[in-house]
Amino acid sequence: MSAPAVAVESPFASRLAALLAMLERGLVERRHVVRLALLAALAGEHTLLIGPPGTAKSELARRLHRAFRDARYFERLLTRFSVPEELFGPLSIRALEEDRYERHTDGFLPDATIAFIDEVFKANSAILNALLTLLNEREFDNGAGRQLCPLVSVIGATNVVPDDEVGEAFFDRFLLRVPVGRVSADGFAALLEAGCADEWSPPDEALALGDEDLGAVSLAAHAVALSARVVGVLADLRAQLAEQGTYVSDRRWVKTVWLLRVAAAAEGRAEVGLWDLLLLPACVAPDAERQAEVADWLHARLGVREAYAPPRLTRVVQAFQAQLETEQNANDLDYDESGRLRFSPSEVGTEKAEELAGEIGDAKGGAGALRMSYSRRRRYGPAHIAARTAQIDDLLARIAAYAEELAAERASLAATRARTLWLDEVLLARVDAHLAATAALIAELAERARDARRGFENLPRLSADEAARYADVPEPVAHEPLA
């Protein structure tokens, strides 16, 4: 069970919250996109925005660059006719005269801190291959040597996901793939209003991030712990994606965990929380459809232990209910004082009982033989009933403990919702709704178990003398194990 999250009074987190508020101003329904882009930049990773033109992708990139102090910005729209000079700078004439193939990179991508590359997959393979090294290693092959680049993060934009080998390799360099659609009908009026608002003003110098801030976040992230529970969910998701045929490279998993650590460190936390895993869809799935599938998997799983999943617990309770019904409807044979089986005149009538008894007695060779008895409802001794109720009491104790666990998970989630900088409120709300529904089902199953317990307590009982002779303890009701 995850401990309830505690809002940490971190000056850096407060500063980030103010910075994010500035970046989001006037951007309708782009809160989550802005936050993911800044988180990626803090982690030294890149973001790919997938969506049609006119959805504020370039505006977001321009604002992001203003979040960093003294940052150099580069922006370029690529076409199939783009040449390397457009991104990496012109060739140096002086270097050519000296038989060296070098570029003037000042003011171009190798010299940028934040960059926006629109229609990234329309470039030819020569440009994409050069970009691979620059994005991943922050180095640019310039002539005979490699030039170190100050690049913090690249925001790419596209409305087409590549399907060729070079394009897929470049696609993998973007840790976050974020679908960006048109503003919804509910947000349309706000969009029109925002279009008439004053021009956006960049954050104050005091809010902007410097190299020292990035270094401090990186240092803190290295110390952030990763719990066994979080690793377990990541391993299960990896297996789930592999089963579905969605390939996620080992490099991407490592980078994803680094992003989770940075998210925790930026908020002043010492451990990756369970709810941080709601960042995973944009990291491990390539498009909106598969990201929705990962989100569904997460929202159904996070905070809910598989051993106590309602379907399994329902089967356990049903096993007790079925056993109760069997024992309530079970028939038994009646014994007289001498231990002989007999028919009950009250159940079949005196005349019929005597007739049957006489026939059976004759068949057995006389009055001293055992006579067949008419069946009646089975009766049970204290040992039997105590065994059944004790087993249900154990089940009820387990259910109560799990109900407390669910309540703690919801409290943890509520605390996370109150202080998170990065998580999508829509996903958080879905998880909370699922936990609430699970808690309601667990409460309903507990009541059904209590009803079964009352049923066992009210089973027909043997007399004291009979109970003394028949004190056998029954085998426990068989059911699926609960961890």
DOMAR-282196 format. One record per residue (C-alpha): residue in one letter; x, y, z. Coordinates in Angstrom, 3 decimals, padded with zeros to 6 digits. Last residue first. Layout:
REM DOMAR-282196
> code/c1/c2/c3
> A/X/Y/Z
...
This chain:
REM DOMAR-282196
> code/c1/c2/c3
> A/-003.078/-012.675/-000.628
> L/-006.543/-014.133/-001.162
> P/-006.597/-017.757/-002.316
> E/-009.403/-018.901/-004.622
> H/-012.064/-020.885/-002.799
> A/-012.670/-024.216/-001.033
> V/-014.964/-024.088/001.982
> P/-013.010/-025.576/004.865
> E/-013.421/-029.332/005.531
> P/-015.993/-029.941/008.222
> V/-015.238/-030.327/011.948
> D/-016.741/-033.560/013.353
> A/-018.621/-033.264/016.616
> Y/-021.279/-035.953/015.986
> R/-021.795/-037.823/019.259
> A/-021.719/-034.768/021.515
> A/-023.853/-032.882/019.011
> E/-026.482/-035.616/019.199
> D/-026.705/-035.294/022.966
> A/-026.878/-031.469/022.799
> S/-029.520/-031.594/020.102
> L/-028.380/-031.041/016.565
> R/-028.880/-027.633/015.015
> P/-030.762/-026.437/011.947
> L/-028.622/-023.738/010.256
> N/-029.119/-020.232/011.638
> E/-025.440/-019.449/012.297
> F/-024.577/-020.587/008.776
> G/-027.125/-018.165/007.329
> R/-025.872/-015.335/009.491
> R/-022.397/-015.933/008.091
> A/-023.765/-015.934/004.560
> D/-025.400/-012.557/005.196
> R/-022.072/-011.267/006.531
> A/-020.393/-012.425/003.309
> R/-023.016/-010.603/001.260
> E/-022.373/-007.479/003.312
> A/-018.638/-007.766/002.654
> L/-019.371/-008.163/-001.058
> E/-021.327/-004.895/-001.064
> A/-018.519/-003.078/000.758
> I/-015.980/-004.422/-001.773
> L/-018.214/-003.258/-004.623
> A/-018.409/000.254/-003.130
> A/-014.627/000.355/-002.630
> T/-014.098/-000.714/-006.246
> A/-016.416/002.047/-007.467
> A/-014.508/004.617/-005.417
> L/-011.164/003.301/-006.686
> H/-012.421/003.493/-010.270
> A/-013.699/007.040/-009.783
> D/-010.344/008.043/-008.289
> V/-008.503/006.530/-011.252
> R/-010.732/008.389/-013.690
> A/-010.252/011.680/-011.847
> L/-006.471/011.293/-011.948
> L/-006.612/010.530/-015.663
> V/-008.607/013.693/-016.364
> E/-006.409/015.746/-014.024
> D/-003.336/014.943/-016.124
> L/-000.246/014.709/-013.936
> W/002.654/017.164/-014.020
> L/002.649/019.711/-011.242
> T/000.903/017.612/-008.623
> R/-000.108/019.248/-005.340
> A/-003.813/018.739/-004.716
> R/-004.219/015.779/-007.057
> T/-001.431/013.971/-005.219
> A/-003.128/014.528/-001.856
> A/-006.369/013.135/-003.269
> L/-004.520/010.115/-004.661
> S/-002.941/009.343/-001.302
> A/-006.333/009.640/000.398
> R/-007.801/007.328/-002.231
> E/-005.015/004.813/-001.618
> A/-005.594/005.020/002.149
> A/-009.305/004.299/001.643
> L/-008.405/001.343/-000.570
> E/-006.124/-000.035/002.142
> E/-008.853/000.379/004.740
> A/-011.214/-001.598/002.475
> Y/-008.439/-004.199/002.117
> A/-008.233/-004.618/005.880
> A/-012.021/-004.941/006.087
> I/-012.020/-007.572/003.323
> R/-009.329/-009.571/005.111
> A/-011.241/-009.410/008.394
> L/-014.427/-010.461/006.589
> L/-012.649/-013.479/005.081
> D/-011.325/-014.532/008.493
> D/-014.795/-014.131/009.958
> I/-016.107/-016.263/007.093
> Q/-013.742/-019.078/008.066
> A/-014.714/-018.712/011.714
> T/-018.399/-018.842/010.767
> R/-017.957/-022.179/008.957
> A/-015.837/-023.769/011.674
> A/-018.205/-022.591/014.429
> I/-021.172/-024.066/012.547
> H/-019.518/-027.475/012.229
> A/-018.271/-027.541/015.826
> P/-021.647/-026.398/017.121
> G/-023.435/-029.349/015.520
> Y/-025.462/-029.456/012.362
> R/-028.917/-030.699/011.391
> R/-029.894/-032.089/008.012
> R/-033.425/-031.452/006.884
> R/-035.401/-034.708/006.859
> S/-035.052/-038.139/005.262
> Y/-037.454/-041.022/005.927
> S/-035.850/-043.868/007.818
> M/-035.213/-047.435/006.669
> R/-035.558/-050.065/009.407
> L/-032.616/-051.807/010.940
> A/-033.431/-055.403/011.834
> G/-034.749/-056.516/015.223
> A/-038.341/-056.600/014.002
> G/-037.705/-059.403/011.581
> G/-035.795/-060.721/008.622
> K/-034.532/-057.649/006.779
> A/-037.238/-057.793/004.138
> D/-039.911/-058.145/006.789
> G/-038.594/-055.064/008.598
> I/-038.448/-053.113/005.355
> E/-042.064/-053.932/004.566
> G/-043.174/-053.235/008.117
> A/-041.350/-049.914/008.227
> L/-042.878/-048.900/004.918
> E/-046.408/-049.711/006.117
> E/-045.860/-048.143/009.512
> A/-044.568/-044.931/007.928
> K/-047.446/-044.886/005.410
> E/-050.049/-045.208/008.161
> T/-048.432/-042.587/010.348
> G/-048.055/-039.951/007.624
> V/-045.068/-039.140/005.460
> E/-043.528/-036.126/007.294
> S/-045.157/-036.341/010.687
> P/-044.864/-040.099/010.590
> S/-041.055/-039.765/010.432
> F/-039.480/-042.863/009.047
> R/-036.899/-044.652/011.136
> L/-033.218/-045.441/011.259
> R/-032.229/-047.429/014.298
> G/-029.950/-045.830/016.913
> S/-031.882/-047.191/019.854
> E/-033.486/-043.832/020.580
> D/-034.674/-043.486/016.981
> Y/-032.571/-042.062/014.167
> D/-033.571/-039.701/011.355
> L/-031.733/-039.651/008.016
> D/-030.505/-036.341/006.556
> N/-031.458/-033.943/003.780
> A/-029.287/-031.008/002.607
> N/-031.079/-027.851/001.480
> Q/-029.529/-025.484/004.029
> E/-026.157/-027.195/003.674
> T/-026.087/-026.796/-000.085
> E/-027.307/-023.193/000.106
> L/-024.595/-022.367/002.631
> Q/-021.925/-023.951/000.432
> A/-023.121/-021.933/-002.565
> Q/-023.042/-018.721/-000.524
> F/-019.548/-019.508/000.716
> A/-018.277/-020.137/-002.818
> Q/-020.102/-017.008/-004.021
> V/-018.078/-014.937/-001.558
> V/-014.838/-016.266/-003.049
> R/-016.072/-015.790/-006.621
> T/-016.981/-012.182/-005.838
> L/-013.507/-011.635/-004.371
> R/-012.002/-012.710/-007.686
> P/-014.261/-010.497/-009.788
> P/-013.886/-007.581/-007.326
> A/-010.062/-007.563/-007.470
> Y/-008.701/-008.508/-004.082
> A/-005.697/-010.554/-005.233
> E/-005.140/-008.064/-008.072
> R/-004.535/-005.234/-005.631
> V/-006.165/-001.985/-006.708
> G/-004.338/001.345/-006.315
> L/-003.373/001.481/-009.972
> R/-004.929/-001.316/-012.022
> A/-008.047/-000.115/-013.832
> H/-006.646/003.390/-014.375
> L/-003.372/001.950/-015.636
> W/-004.841/-000.409/-018.215
> D/-007.225/002.293/-019.474
> A/-004.322/004.751/-019.771
> V/-002.338/002.163/-021.725
> E/-005.277/001.690/-024.102
> A/-005.697/005.467/-024.476
> Q/-002.009/005.724/-025.347
> R/-002.592/003.071/-028.002
> E/-005.271/005.163/-029.685
> A/-003.482/008.501/-029.279
> D/-000.223/007.361/-030.818
> P/003.209/005.935/-030.032
> A/002.745/004.298/-026.630
> V/005.511/004.106/-024.018
> C/006.182/007.690/-022.947
> A/002.853/009.447/-023.556
> P/000.998/006.617/-021.778
> L/003.469/006.503/-018.847
> L/002.757/009.778/-017.057
> L/000.025/008.063/-015.030
> L/002.909/006.152/-013.456
> D/003.491/009.159/-011.205
> W/000.427/007.884/-009.312
> L/002.413/005.096/-007.709
> G/004.944/007.551/-006.380
> V/008.597/007.877/-007.354
> E/010.470/008.521/-004.133
> A/012.305/011.385/-002.415
> R/009.790/014.106/-003.245
> G/010.585/017.805/-003.670
> E/008.172/018.387/-006.535
> A/011.001/018.662/-009.067
> A/012.518/015.491/-007.609
> A/009.343/013.474/-008.220
> A/009.001/014.536/-011.859
> V/012.755/014.043/-012.350
> R/012.481/010.481/-011.063
> L/009.559/009.758/-013.381
> L/011.528/011.179/-016.338
> W/014.475/008.939/-015.430
> V/012.115/005.965/-015.368
> T/010.982/006.851/-018.884
> K/014.570/007.213/-020.074
> V/015.373/003.685/-018.893
> W/012.197/002.300/-020.477
> R/012.988/004.122/-023.734
> R/016.493/002.693/-023.856
> D/015.103/-000.805/-023.344
> S/013.018/-000.277/-026.473
> V/009.227/-000.366/-026.438
> Y/007.618/-002.531/-029.105
> T/003.821/-002.795/-029.090
> G/002.902/-006.359/-030.140
> Q/-000.011/-006.711/-027.737
> E/001.848/-009.327/-025.688
> A/004.886/-007.048/-025.593
> L/002.706/-004.206/-024.317
> Q/001.314/-006.371/-021.508
> A/004.761/-007.654/-020.543
> R/006.113/-004.096/-020.315
> L/003.026/-003.078/-018.351
> D/003.615/-005.878/-015.846
> A/007.279/-004.901/-015.481
> L/006.356/-001.238/-014.935
> V/003.759/-002.248/-012.346
> G/006.334/-004.356/-010.506
> V/008.946/-001.590/-010.617
> V/006.420/000.735/-008.969
> R/005.754/-001.824/-006.239
> A/009.454/-002.493/-005.705
> S/009.934/001.202/-004.989
> L/012.089/003.539/-007.082
> A/014.058/005.986/-004.949
> V/015.000/009.533/-005.954
> A/018.716/010.217/-005.376
> H/019.586/010.634/-009.058
> A/016.605/012.963/-009.366
> A/018.093/015.353/-006.796
> L/021.290/015.781/-008.840
> S/019.313/016.281/-012.050
> V/017.042/018.842/-010.406
> A/020.043/020.751/-009.048
> G/021.804/020.727/-012.419
> L/018.717/022.008/-014.210
> D/018.387/024.777/-011.648
> E/022.071/025.744/-011.922
> D/021.759/025.918/-015.704
> G/019.058/028.522/-015.335
> L/015.286/028.486/-015.069
> A/013.134/031.588/-015.459
> L/011.038/032.593/-012.459
> A/013.261/035.428/-011.225
> E/013.667/036.740/-014.783
> D/009.925/037.275/-014.948
> P/007.944/035.007/-017.224
> P/007.217/036.087/-020.813
> S/004.238/038.326/-021.585
> W/001.426/037.094/-023.810
> E/-000.254/039.727/-025.935
> D/-003.483/041.074/-024.483
> A/-006.642/039.060/-024.930
> C/-008.783/038.995/-028.071
> G/-007.726/035.503/-029.138
> A/-008.223/034.295/-025.573
> E/-011.936/035.143/-025.825
> L/-012.290/033.086/-028.977
> L/-010.547/030.153/-027.317
> A/-012.682/030.511/-024.186
> A/-015.799/030.255/-026.369
> F/-014.438/027.114/-028.026
> G/-013.575/025.334/-024.798
> D/-016.799/023.355/-024.442
> A/-016.791/022.545/-028.159
> S/-013.307/021.077/-027.787
> V/-010.106/022.799/-028.882
> R/-008.513/021.005/-031.790
> G/-006.207/018.118/-031.114
> V/-002.713/017.658/-029.734
> P/-001.405/014.103/-029.306
> V/001.726/014.000/-027.142
> R/004.691/011.727/-027.889
> L/007.141/012.099/-025.006
> L/010.519/010.403/-025.233
> F/011.261/011.780/-028.680
> R/014.356/009.957/-029.932
> D/012.162/006.974/-030.890
> F/010.661/008.972/-033.755
> F/014.164/009.399/-035.181
> A/014.609/005.635/-035.280
> E/011.100/005.285/-036.726
> G/011.863/007.822/-039.459
> V/015.044/006.014/-040.420
> E/013.232/002.657/-040.652
> D/010.120/003.854/-042.490
> D/006.620/004.065/-040.973
> P/006.558/007.648/-039.750
> V/003.731/009.196/-037.666
> V/001.946/011.924/-039.608
> N/000.584/015.140/-038.131
> T/003.972/016.368/-037.059
> A/005.627/018.646/-034.553
> G/008.967/018.427/-032.796
> I/009.901/020.110/-029.566
> V/013.600/019.873/-028.874
> S/015.091/020.064/-025.407
> V/018.171/021.229/-023.526
> L/020.613/021.699/-026.406
> P/023.942/023.240/-025.398
> C/025.746/021.354/-028.198
> L/029.225/019.806/-028.065
> Q/030.860/019.808/-031.484
> R/032.306/016.590/-032.825
> G/035.373/016.619/-035.013
> A/036.493/015.992/-038.573
> G/033.926/018.339/-040.079
> N/031.132/019.174/-037.717
> D/029.524/016.053/-036.311
> F/027.074/017.485/-033.822
> E/026.830/016.411/-030.208
> R/023.986/016.563/-027.727
> E/024.047/012.753/-027.458
> N/020.447/011.826/-028.238
> L/019.163/014.831/-030.138
> L/022.398/015.644/-031.984
> T/023.154/012.040/-032.818
> L/019.768/011.378/-034.380
> L/019.585/014.806/-036.047
> A/022.353/013.962/-038.495
> N/020.450/010.833/-039.537
> L/017.259/012.854/-039.957
> I/018.992/015.401/-042.185
> A/020.499/012.756/-044.481
> S/017.228/010.769/-044.458
> N/015.259/013.607/-046.039
> A/013.076/015.968/-044.051
> K/009.312/015.544/-044.010
> F/009.471/013.728/-040.673
> V/010.011/016.847/-038.588
> E/006.959/018.707/-039.823
> D/007.873/021.592/-037.516
> I/011.169/021.656/-035.659
> F/011.122/023.752/-032.506
> A/014.363/024.241/-030.638
> I/015.428/025.083/-027.096
> T/019.090/025.631/-026.161
> A/020.337/026.274/-029.695
> D/023.905/026.313/-031.084
> P/023.719/022.994/-032.938
> L/020.310/024.110/-034.293
> F/021.461/027.314/-035.951
> G/022.386/030.773/-034.678
> D/026.106/030.054/-034.729
> T/026.671/026.756/-036.586
> H/029.115/027.915/-039.242
> R/029.810/024.590/-040.889
> E/032.935/022.553/-041.516
> Y/034.387/020.481/-044.332
> R/038.134/021.131/-044.130
> D/040.414/021.368/-047.151
> E/041.907/024.685/-046.034
> E/039.959/026.592/-048.661
> L/036.928/024.649/-047.476
> A/037.509/025.907/-043.932
> R/037.596/029.490/-045.204
> I/034.336/028.963/-047.086
> S/032.621/027.642/-043.952
> L/029.566/025.649/-044.951
> P/026.248/027.100/-044.013
> G/024.372/026.277/-040.807
> F/023.025/023.111/-039.183
> L/019.293/023.397/-039.733
> E/018.797/025.194/-043.032
> E/022.243/024.155/-044.254
> P/021.188/020.509/-044.105
> V/018.765/020.980/-047.028
> S/014.961/021.117/-046.969
> F/013.218/020.030/-050.197
> R/011.045/017.381/-048.544
> T/009.879/020.132/-046.220
> L/011.001/021.236/-042.781
> L/009.713/024.202/-040.802
> R/012.463/025.658/-038.604
> E/012.816/027.195/-035.178
> F/015.884/027.880/-033.060
> Y/015.974/029.486/-029.626
> R/018.941/030.463/-027.490
> A/018.251/030.390/-023.760
> D/019.529/033.210/-021.564
> R/017.257/032.079/-018.723
> F/014.914/029.244/-019.551
> A/011.115/029.548/-019.431
> R/011.285/031.782/-022.510
> H/012.183/028.699/-024.566
> L/008.959/027.072/-023.458
> R/006.925/029.994/-024.729
> R/008.278/029.620/-028.236
> A/007.614/025.891/-028.133
> L/004.001/026.358/-027.013
> E/003.400/028.899/-029.736
> S/004.739/026.426/-032.312
> K/002.244/023.771/-031.208
> A/-000.694/026.150/-030.863
> T/-003.269/023.901/-032.601
> G/-003.226/025.591/-036.021
> P/-001.793/022.699/-037.967
> P/-003.026/019.164/-037.238
> G/-001.714/016.931/-034.466
> I/001.199/015.049/-032.977
> L/003.465/017.034/-030.671
> L/006.830/015.337/-030.170
> T/008.666/016.149/-026.968
> H/012.386/015.830/-026.241
> E/014.349/014.890/-023.143
> G/016.768/016.674/-020.837
> A/014.709/015.728/-017.788
> L/013.844/019.360/-017.074
> A/012.983/019.741/-020.780
> A/010.660/016.723/-020.649
> L/008.943/018.201/-017.592
> L/008.478/021.489/-019.441
> A/006.910/019.735/-022.435
> L/004.695/017.584/-020.215
> R/003.423/020.636/-018.394
> V/002.605/022.562/-021.550
> V/000.772/019.586/-023.058
> H/-001.255/019.016/-019.883
> R/-002.411/022.617/-019.690
> R/-003.236/022.928/-023.407
> E/-007.012/023.142/-023.159
> V/-006.983/026.870/-024.023
> L/-003.600/028.574/-024.130
> G/-004.166/032.126/-022.832
> R/-001.863/031.744/-019.847
> E/-000.300/028.283/-019.831
> L/003.320/029.473/-019.715
> M/002.645/031.880/-016.859
> A/000.853/029.252/-014.782
> L/003.718/026.871/-015.483
> L/006.214/029.385/-014.118
> A/004.175/029.916/-010.953
> A/003.968/026.153/-010.378
> L/007.687/025.810/-011.119
> R/008.494/028.412/-008.498
> S/006.355/026.647/-005.947
> A/008.115/023.375/-006.778
> F/011.506/025.095/-006.384
> P/010.524/026.529/-003.021
> S/009.492/023.033/-001.873
> E/006.765/022.917/000.743
> V/006.143/019.217/000.290
> A/002.545/018.108/-000.103
> V/002.317/014.719/001.538
> A/001.278/011.632/-000.365
> P/-000.518/008.986/001.654
> A/001.660/005.887/001.899
> S/001.354/003.398/-000.915
> M/000.000/000.000/000.000
